[in-house]
Amino acid sequence: MPLQPYFDIAFTPSVVERQREKGSREMNAANHDRTVTNPQLGHAEIAHIAARDSLYMATVSETGWPYVQHKGGEPGWINVLGTTTIGWLERNGNKQYLGTGNLAANDRVSLILVDYPNRTRLKLFGRATYHAELDTYLAGVLDAEGERHDGATTIEVDAVAWNCPKYLTPRYTQPDVQAAFDEHTTALRARIAELEAEVSSLRAAAPEQPEKID
């Protein structure tokens, strides 16, 4: 199914009423009306999702309590499986199965995916399915061969929206810092070598000074 406008889901009657109470309804209504939703994930959304090494996912239990969890892996562990579908292998964890257990009662999920260095974040609504066993297709597209896993989760995305960067503190991973260090170190070494060569050249070109006699 094509994606829906994010605020069609997020702006429930109680949310709209609170906006009226706080005097922000007119602004939010205008933002809602200006929202343009593609029928599928766009290039920006796909690139953002594929580059993430973590996400935050909220599920809801049958008693109505939300559960928010952090999930992570190497960049690329989240797979874009179709124009409105994403998925990943479930890693062996603490065996509590709070998130995947909740999906048995309510398949609705909400995700936030953050790019901390660039201060961008993508919000997502969707319906998730936990696959305890992988069929041939799913094992292939998730590259499950040789990987230790505890099933897989796929999500049919209903809506996405980019969130503002306000109050989003830049954070950098160890590889980010190492890459920046290596880049600056390489540049510094190149500059040192350039200056050493220049000094040598100047010394070679300088006239020989007569020996001083006291």
Phi, psi and chi 1 to 4 in degrees:
 res  aa     phi    psi   chi1   chi2   chi3   chi4
   1 MET       -  148.8  -66.9 -177.3   61.8      -
   2 PRO   -68.3  156.0   23.6  -33.6      -      -
   3 LEU   -66.3  149.4  -60.6 -178.0      -      -
   4 GLN   -98.7  159.4  -55.6  174.8   49.6      -
   5 PRO   -60.7  131.8  -24.3   34.9      -      -
   6 TYR   -57.8  -42.3 -172.3   88.8      -      -
   7 PHE   -73.1  -16.4  -65.0  129.7      -      -
   8 ASP   -63.3  -29.8  -78.0   -0.7      -      -
   9 ILE   -90.1  -42.8  -60.8  174.0      -      -
  10 ALA   -74.2  -35.3      -      -      -      -
  11 PHE   -87.4   78.4  -72.3  173.9      -      -
  12 THR   -76.0  168.5   62.1      -      -      -
  13 PRO   -55.6  -40.1  -30.1   37.1      -      -
  14 SER   -68.8  -34.0   58.8      -      -      -
  15 VAL   -67.8  -44.0  170.7      -      -      -
  16 VAL   -61.2  -40.4  168.8      -      -      -
  17 GLU   -64.9  -40.7 -178.5   58.5   30.7      -
  18 ARG   -64.9  -37.5 -177.0   53.7   52.2   85.9
  19 GLN   -61.1  -39.5  -68.9  172.2   -4.1      -
  20 ARG   -64.3  -42.6  -69.8 -163.3  178.9   99.3
  21 GLU   -60.4  -38.1  -68.8  174.5    4.8      -
  22 LYS   -91.7   -1.6  -65.6  -67.0 -174.3  178.1
  23 GLY    78.9   17.9      -      -      -      -
  24 SER  -111.0    8.2   66.6      -      -      -
  25 ARG   -64.2  -43.3  179.2   58.0 -163.6  150.8
  26 GLU   -61.4  -44.5 -175.6  174.7  -16.8      -
  27 MET   -62.1  -46.2  175.5 -168.7   69.9      -
  28 ASN   -68.1  -34.3  -79.3  -64.3      -      -
  29 ALA   -64.7  -40.7      -      -      -      -
  30 ALA   -65.5  -42.8      -      -      -      -
  31 ASN   -63.2  -38.0  -70.8  -23.4      -      -
  32 HIS   -63.0  -45.8 -172.3 -179.3      -      -
  33 ASP   -65.0  -30.4  -68.3  -18.7      -      -
  34 ARG   -84.6   -8.3  -74.4 -163.9  -62.6  -91.9
  35 THR   -66.9  127.2  -60.6      -      -      -
  36 VAL  -110.6  121.9  177.1      -      -      -
  37 THR  -111.9  124.9  -59.0      -      -      -
  38 ASN   -72.5  152.7  -66.1  -36.3      -      -
  39 PRO   -71.7   -9.0   25.8  -34.1      -      -
  40 GLN  -150.3  171.8   60.3 -169.4   32.5      -
  41 LEU   -62.3  132.7  -64.5  171.5      -      -
  42 GLY   -91.1  179.0      -      -      -      -
  43 HIS   -60.7  -40.3  -65.6  -60.3      -      -
  44 ALA   -65.3  -43.5      -      -      -      -
  45 GLU   -65.5  -43.5  -71.2   80.8   14.0      -
  46 ILE   -62.8  -44.9  -69.4  172.6      -      -
  47 ALA   -63.4  -41.4      -      -      -      -
  48 HIS   -63.9  -46.7 -176.9   86.7      -      -
  49 ILE   -63.2  -46.8  -68.2  168.9      -      -
  50 ALA   -66.2  -24.9      -      -      -      -
  51 ALA   -88.5   -9.0      -      -      -      -
  52 ARG   -76.1  144.1  -60.8  -76.2   61.0   78.3
  53 ASP  -104.2    1.7   61.1    2.2      -      -
  54 SER  -163.0  165.3   67.0      -      -      -
  55 LEU  -152.8  166.1   58.8   78.5      -      -
  56 TYR  -116.5  129.2  -56.8   94.4      -      -
  57 MET  -126.2  133.3 -177.2  172.6   78.7      -
  58 ALA  -110.3  130.6      -      -      -      -
  59 THR  -121.0  170.6   56.0      -      -      -
  60 VAL  -130.2  131.4 -178.3      -      -      -
  61 SER   -78.8  169.8   70.9      -      -      -
  62 GLU   -68.7  -13.9   57.0  -97.8   56.7      -
  63 THR   -90.9    0.4   57.3      -      -      -
  64 GLY    92.7    2.8      -      -      -      -
  65 TRP   -87.3  132.6  -74.6   99.2      -      -
  66 PRO   -78.3  151.7   28.2  -32.5      -      -
  67 TYR  -132.6  122.1  174.0   67.6      -      -
  68 VAL  -108.5  129.8  179.7      -      -      -
  69 GLN  -131.9  151.3   62.7 -171.6  126.3      -
  70 HIS   -95.3  133.0  170.4  -86.4      -      -
  71 LYS  -127.4  140.2  -55.7  179.5   76.6   65.8
  72 GLY  -149.6  172.5      -      -      -      -
  73 GLY   177.2 -173.6      -      -      -      -
  74 GLU   -68.5  148.5  -64.8  -63.6  -37.6      -
  75 PRO   -50.2  131.1  -28.1   36.2      -      -
  76 GLY   104.4   -6.4      -      -      -      -
  77 TRP   -70.4  -22.8   69.4  -80.9      -      -
  78 ILE   -89.7  121.8  -49.7  170.7      -      -
  79 ASN  -103.0  133.7  -63.7  -94.3      -      -
  80 VAL   -89.5  110.5  178.6      -      -      -
  81 LEU   -96.5  -12.2  -54.4  177.0      -      -
  82 GLY  -171.8 -172.4      -      -      -      -
  83 THR   -68.2  -22.4   57.0      -      -      -
  84 THR  -139.2   24.7   58.5      -      -      -
  85 THR  -131.1  134.1  -51.4      -      -      -
  86 ILE  -128.4  165.0   64.5  174.0      -      -
  87 GLY  -169.2  167.0      -      -      -      -
  88 TRP  -157.8  159.0   57.2   78.0      -      -
  89 LEU   -77.3  136.6  -67.3  174.4      -      -
  90 GLU   -81.8  126.5  -71.0  -70.1  -17.7      -
  91 ARG   -83.6  151.9  -51.9  -62.0  175.6   88.7
  92 ASN   -65.7  122.7  -67.7  -47.1      -      -
  93 GLY  -122.9 -135.8      -      -      -      -
  94 ASN   -86.8    4.1   55.9   18.7      -      -
  95 LYS    65.7   22.3  -56.7  -65.8 -175.1 -178.2
  96 GLN   -84.2  -30.3  -68.2 -178.4  -14.3      -
  97 TYR    56.9   37.8  -60.1  109.1      -      -
  98 LEU   -66.8  -48.4  -67.8  170.4      -      -
  99 GLY   -68.1  -53.4      -      -      -      -
 100 THR   -67.7  -29.2   56.1      -      -      -
 101 GLY   -66.8  -41.3      -      -      -      -
 102 ASN   -60.2  -33.0  -74.7  -15.1      -      -
 103 LEU   -64.1  -22.1  -63.6  179.7      -      -
 104 ALA   -68.4  -26.0      -      -      -      -
 105 ALA  -101.7  -32.0      -      -      -      -
 106 ASN  -147.9  115.8 -172.2  -24.2      -      -
 107 ASP   -86.3    0.6   65.2   -8.3      -      -
 108 ARG   -74.0  136.1  -70.7 -179.2  175.9   87.3
 109 VAL  -136.7  157.7  -65.0      -      -      -
 110 SER  -130.5  132.2  179.0      -      -      -
 111 LEU  -122.4  148.0  -86.2   62.6      -      -
 112 ILE  -127.5  126.9  -67.2 -179.2      -      -
 113 LEU  -119.5  119.3  -56.9   98.8      -      -
 114 VAL  -113.7  133.2 -175.0      -      -      -
 115 ASP  -103.3   95.0  178.2  -12.3      -      -
 116 TYR   -66.0  -45.5  -74.1  102.6      -      -
 117 PRO   -58.9  -38.8  -25.3   35.3      -      -
 118 ASN   -96.4    1.1  -65.4  -56.9      -      -
 119 ARG    54.3   51.6  -59.4  179.0   69.0 -130.0
 120 THR  -128.8  146.9   56.3      -      -      -
 121 ARG  -145.3  144.4   52.8 -172.3  161.9 -174.2
 122 LEU  -116.5  129.6 -176.0   68.1      -      -
 123 LYS  -102.2  147.6  -57.4 -177.2  -65.5 -173.0
 124 LEU  -145.9  134.5 -179.4  154.4      -      -
 125 PHE  -107.8  142.8  -76.3  130.5      -      -
 126 GLY  -166.4  179.8      -      -      -      -
 127 ARG  -121.1  124.0  -65.6  178.6 -179.7  -89.2
 128 ALA  -106.9  150.8      -      -      -      -
 129 THR  -129.7  129.4  -58.4      -      -      -
 130 TYR   -94.5  128.7  170.9   63.2      -      -
 131 HIS  -108.9  103.5  -52.6  -96.7      -      -
 132 ALA   -66.0  -35.3      -      -      -      -
 133 GLU  -121.0  141.3  -58.1  -68.2  -24.1      -
 134 LEU   -98.9  130.4  -52.7 -172.7      -      -
 135 ASP   -78.6  176.9   58.6   24.8      -      -
 136 THR   -60.9  -41.7  -57.2      -      -      -
 137 TYR   -63.5  -50.9  167.1   75.6      -      -
 138 LEU   -65.2  -39.3 -157.6   53.2      -      -
 139 ALA   -62.2  -34.7      -      -      -      -
 140 GLY   -72.6  -48.7      -      -      -      -
 141 VAL   -71.3  -25.1  -65.6      -      -      -
 142 LEU   -94.1    3.1  -65.4  179.8      -      -
 143 ASP    53.2   53.5 -162.6   18.7      -      -
 144 ALA   -82.4  -15.0      -      -      -      -
 145 GLU   -61.8  125.4 -174.8  176.2   -5.8      -
 146 GLY    81.1   -3.7      -      -      -      -
 147 GLU   -96.7  134.2  -69.3  -75.5  -21.0      -
 148 ARG   -76.1  127.9  -66.9 -176.7   61.0 -174.4
 149 HIS  -152.5  169.4   62.5   82.2      -      -
 150 ASP  -126.7   57.1 -162.2    0.5      -      -
 151 GLY    87.0 -159.2      -      -      -      -
 152 ALA  -152.0  159.0      -      -      -      -
 153 THR  -123.1  132.4  -64.6      -      -      -
 154 THR  -119.2  149.2   56.6      -      -      -
 155 ILE  -130.5  126.1  -63.3  177.4      -      -
 156 GLU   -87.6  111.5  -70.2  -61.2  -37.7      -
 157 VAL   -76.0  129.4 -179.7      -      -      -
 158 ASP   -96.2  -36.1  -74.5  -51.4      -      -
 159 ALA  -161.0  149.3      -      -      -      -
 160 VAL  -136.3  154.5  -64.7      -      -      -
 161 ALA  -154.6  142.7      -      -      -      -
 162 TRP   -84.1  136.4  -67.7   98.7      -      -
 163 ASN   -99.3  152.6 -149.6 -179.4      -      -
 164 CYS   -71.2  154.1   74.5      -      -      -
 165 PRO   -83.8    1.9   31.1  -35.3      -      -
 166 LYS   -57.6  132.2 -168.3  175.4 -176.8  179.2
 167 TYR    67.0   12.8  -54.8  126.0      -      -
 168 LEU   -93.4  105.2 -172.2   57.5      -      -
 169 THR   -77.2  127.6  -56.8      -      -      -
 170 PRO   -62.0  134.8  -20.8   32.7      -      -
 171 ARG  -134.7  147.5  -68.6 -175.8  172.2   88.9
 172 TYR  -127.1  137.8  -58.9   90.9      -      -
 173 THR   -80.5  167.8   64.5      -      -      -
 174 GLN   -58.6  -44.0 -177.1  175.4  -13.1      -
 175 PRO   -60.6  -36.3  -26.7   36.1      -      -
 176 ASP   -60.3  -48.0  -69.7  -26.8      -      -
 177 VAL   -65.5  -41.9  174.8      -      -      -
 178 GLN   -63.7  -41.3 -173.3   64.7   51.4      -
 179 ALA   -63.4  -42.7      -      -      -      -
 180 ALA   -64.9  -41.5      -      -      -      -
 181 PHE   -62.5  -45.7  175.9   79.9      -      -
 182 ASP   -62.4  -40.6  -69.3  -16.6      -      -
 183 GLU   -62.2  -47.3  179.8 -179.2   -7.3      -
 184 HIS   -70.2  -36.2  -73.2  -67.8      -      -
 185 THR   -64.8  -42.0  -60.5      -      -      -
 186 THR   -62.2  -43.8  -60.9      -      -      -
 187 ALA   -64.6  -40.8      -      -      -      -
 188 LEU   -64.8  -43.8 -179.9   60.1      -      -
 189 ARG   -63.7  -39.1  -73.4  174.6  176.4  167.4
 190 ALA   -64.4  -40.1      -      -      -      -
 191 ARG   -67.7  -40.4 -178.9   55.5  176.3  159.4
 192 ILE   -60.9  -44.8  -69.8  172.1      -      -
 193 ALA   -63.1  -38.3      -      -      -      -
 194 GLU   -64.4  -43.4  179.5 -176.6  -19.7      -
 195 LEU   -68.8  -38.4  -67.9  172.9      -      -
 196 GLU   -62.9  -40.4  -72.9  177.9  -21.4      -
 197 ALA   -65.5  -38.7      -      -      -      -
 198 GLU   -66.3  -41.4 -176.2  177.2  -14.5      -
 199 VAL   -63.2  -44.2  168.6      -      -      -
 200 SER   -60.5  -41.3  -63.1      -      -      -
 201 SER   -64.2  -42.7  176.8      -      -      -
 202 LEU   -65.8  -39.4  -69.1  172.4      -      -
 203 ARG   -64.9  -40.6  -76.7  176.3  175.4  171.2
 204 ALA   -67.3  -31.8      -      -      -      -
 205 ALA   -86.0  -16.8      -      -      -      -
 206 ALA   -70.9  138.0      -      -      -      -
 207 PRO   -64.6  147.8   22.8  -32.9      -      -
 208 GLU   -71.0  129.6 -173.6  174.3  -20.0      -
 209 GLN   -82.4  137.4  -62.8  -62.5  -39.7      -
 210 PRO   -65.9  149.2   23.9  -34.5      -      -
 211 GLU   -71.9  133.2 -175.1  177.1  -11.9      -
 212 LYS   -80.2  137.2  -72.3 -174.5  178.5 -179.7
 213 ILE  -116.3  122.6  -59.5  176.3      -      -
 214 ASP   -78.6      -  -67.2  -26.2      -      -
